[in-house]
Amino acid sequence: MNKKAPPPSCPISSQDLRRYLETQDDFALELEAYRHAKGFGFQASHAGLYDDARTNKRRQYDVRASYELPNQNQRIYLTIECKSLHPINPLLIQRTPRSRDEAFHQIMQSSGSNQPATGTASEPHGWRGPGLFRMYGTGLYDSQKQVGKSLNRVKVAGDGFSAGYSDIYEKYVQALASMDELVQSAAEELRPTRAVTWSRAFLPVLVVSDTALWIADYSASGELTGDPRQEDETTFYLGWDYKLYNSSDPIHPANFTISHLHIITRRRLPKFLEEIQQGGRIWYQLFGG
């Protein structure tokens, strides 16, 4: 029996590609994030290459940005990854109250500082390097506030649903892998003893399309507390560790932890960057008083 030939495929058209670029293109989001960062005075780079320490592969990040307040010696580093999502297949974040063990972030401070951070020192015995401080109770990641613990892209499929997260996982892991190079570089920068205190904080960010970020909140006992709703920003708990080594003391590495991922929409991004640029509350929340 002769097999039926498949129907001929039509070549993709310029109009098809234009529609893709206007509705589904991650690259457009990357360029917009980069333009916003530069516009608010951040030091920023787009689409650079780096070596992923966990996979030993060469990868490309979307955007890296940093901002330092004048005369403060405090710098915030951002790694921004972008994912264009269609509203028929949005991102759903399921959140629960943040536990006390998760209610922290970590900052880095120059070695031998005469103004140590107000957080809890977390360097191992024999550590020779910058101060590593866990910060609690600053209002950034408070205990019992809702925090993301599960994420999925959800789509109606016939009479049921399909859900998956592989593409989102790949994006936020890339934000964390890209951050590794910045964490290591900052540790080297702050290793020498300094008379003036220098401090560094690190925020991985995932930017998604407007109307494509949904939240479902649960109580501590696991009960859904209301209907899912659209939001422009949320946090997702990670607890992602980076190993910091001293060449002079290789057997005593330190852990530096990125505790949370910030997930924000396209329309929220410029306001988020502006809040950093204007030196607002987020600086106190990150570095303490």
N, C-alpha and C positions, 0 to 999 in steps of 0.2 A: 504494500500500500504506500502510495506516495504521500509524504508529509506535506501538509499545507504550508505554503510559504508565508512567513510573517508579513504583516502589512508594512508597506514602505514607511520609513521615518522621514519626517520633514526636517530639513536643516533648521537649526535655531536661528531666529531672526534678530536683527538689531533691536526691535521693539521688545522681544522676549528678554534679551539681556538687560535692556534699560529697566524693565519692570523688576527684574531680579535685583539690580543695583539699588533701586529705590525702596524695595520692601524687605529684602532678605540678606543684605550685604553686611557682614561684620566689618569690612574694611572702612566703610563710611562711618561707622560708629567710632572706630579707632582714630580716624582723622579728626572727627569732631572732638573727641576726648583730648587729643593732642593740642588742637587749636585752643580749647578752653584752658588747658593748663598753661600754655604759653601766654594766653591773653591775661591771665591772672598773675603773671610774673613768676611762675614756677620754672625751675630748671627742668627741662623735659626732653625726652628722646622717643622716637617712634620706630617700631619695627626693627629693632636691633637684634643681633644674635648673641647668644650666651651658651655656655656649656652647662647642661643639666647635671648636677652632681649626683643625683640619684640614678639616672639612667645612662649616664656617660654619653649622651647624645647632644649634638648641636641643635638648639631650638631658637625660635624667634618669638620675642615678646611683643605685645601690642604697644603699651605705653609705660614708661617709667617717668616719675616726676618727683621733685622734692622742693621743699620751701623752708627757708630759715628766716625767722624774725630778726630784724635789724637789732644789733647789740644784745641779743639774748643767748647766742650760742646754742640754740635749740633748733633741731631740724627734724622735719617729718618727711619720711620717704613713702611714696606710693608706688605700687605696681598695679596697673589698671589693665584688666582684660575685658574684652567686649564681645557680647553675643547678641546678634539680632534674632528676635523671637517673634513668631506670628501669634496673634491673639487666639487663634484656634488651637494652638498647642503651647500654652504659656508655662511659666515656671511656678510651681506651687511649693511654698516653704511651710513645713509643719513645725510649730514652735511649742515649747514647754517652758515653765518657769526655770530660770537659770539657777543652778545649784551654787552653793558657796565656793566649791572647788573650781567652778568655771568663771567666777566673778573677778577676773583679774586681767591685766595685760602686763607686758614686760617692756622696760626701756633699758637703754644702754647709756652709761655715763663714763666720762674720762677717768682714767686711772689716777688714784691718789687725790681725788677731788676733796676740796675743803668744804664743799656744800653738798653732802650726799643726798640723794633723792629720799623722799619720805616713804618709799616703799620698803619691802623686805629684801635684803640682799640674798642672792641665790647662787653665789659662786661656790664651786667645790673646793675642798681642802687642797692647798698647794697651787691654787689658780693664780696666774700672773697675767693679768689683762684688765680690760675695762670693767667697771662696776656693772653688774646685771641685777636689776631691781624689779621685783614683782609689785605692781601697784594695785591696791585694793581701795574700794570705797570712794572713787573719784567721780562717780556718776556716769562713766562711759559704758561699763558693762556691769550694772548693778545686779546683785543677788535678787532672785525672785522676779526680775523683769523677763519678759518673753524673749527667747533666743531660738533660732533655727536649729533643728536637730535632724531633719530629714528633708530632702528635696527631690522633686520629680517634675518632669515635663508631662503634662496630662492632656489627653486628646480623646474626644468621643469617637468610639469605633463601633458602628452598628448599634446594638442594644447595650453595649458595655463601654469599657474604657481601655485605652492603652497608656502605659506610663513607662518612662525610662529616664535615666539621668546621665548617660555616658558622655554626651557632648558637654553638659554643664560641668561634670566632674573634671573633664579634660581641661576646661577653661580655668576653673579655680585652682587646680593643681599647677597649672602653668603660672598663675599669679604668684603662687608660693615658691615654685622652683626659680622663677625670676628674682624673687626677693632674696634668695640665698646669697647671691653675689653681692647684694647691697649690705646684707647683714655682716658678711665676712669682711667686706671693705671697711665698714664702720668700726668693726672690732679692731682692725689694724690701725685705723686712724686714731682711735681713742686709747690705744694700749700705752703710749708714753705718758708719764706723769705730767700733768699740766697745772699751772697755777690758777687758771680760770676753768670753771666747770663747763664742759661741753656735754650735751645730752642729745640722744637720738631715739626716735620712735618710728614704728613701721606699720603701715596699714595696707593690706592687700584689698583690692576693690574689684568687684565684678559689675559691669554696667550692662543692663538689658534694656530691651525696647519698652517704651511707654505702653501701659495697659497690659503688660505681659508678666507682671509680678503679682502673685496672689499669696495671701497669708491665711493659714488655718491655725488657730490657737487652741491649746489643750490645757486643762488644769493639771496640777501635780498628780492627781489620781488617774489621769489619762482620759478624761471626758472632754469631748469637743465643746468649747464654750460659746460657740456661735457660728453663723454662716461664714464661709471663707469670703475674704474681701480683698480688693486691690489696694496696694500700698506703693509708695515710692522709695522706701528704704527699709532695710532690716539687717540684722546681724545673724551670722551663722557660726556656731561654735566649732573650732578646729582642734586646738591644742597641738599645733604642728611644731616639732622641735628641730632646731639646727644645731649641729655639733660645731663648737668653736675650739680650736686647738692652738696651743703655743708651740712654736718650734723649739723653744728651750725647755718645754715640759710636756712632751707628747702623750704621757700616760695619764694626764689629768685634764681631759676635755671638759668643757662646760656646755650645758644645754641653754640655748636661747629660744624662747617659745613665742610663736605668734598664736594668740589665743582665739582670734575671731576674724572672719571674713565679712567685709561690708558689701552688701548687695544693694545696688541703687539703680533707679531708672535713668534713662537718657535725660529727661527734663530735670531731674534732681541733681545731676552731676555738676552743673555750673554753680549752683548754690552751695553744694558741698565744698567745692574748691574755694569759693569766695569766703566761706566761713574760716577756712584755714588761712587764706591770704590776709584777712582782716584781723587775725590774731585773737579770735573770739574764744568762747568757752572751751572748745576742743583742746586748746593748748593746756589749759589747767587740767582738763580731764586726762590728758596724756601724761603730763609731766608733774602734776601735783603743785601744791603751793610752796 
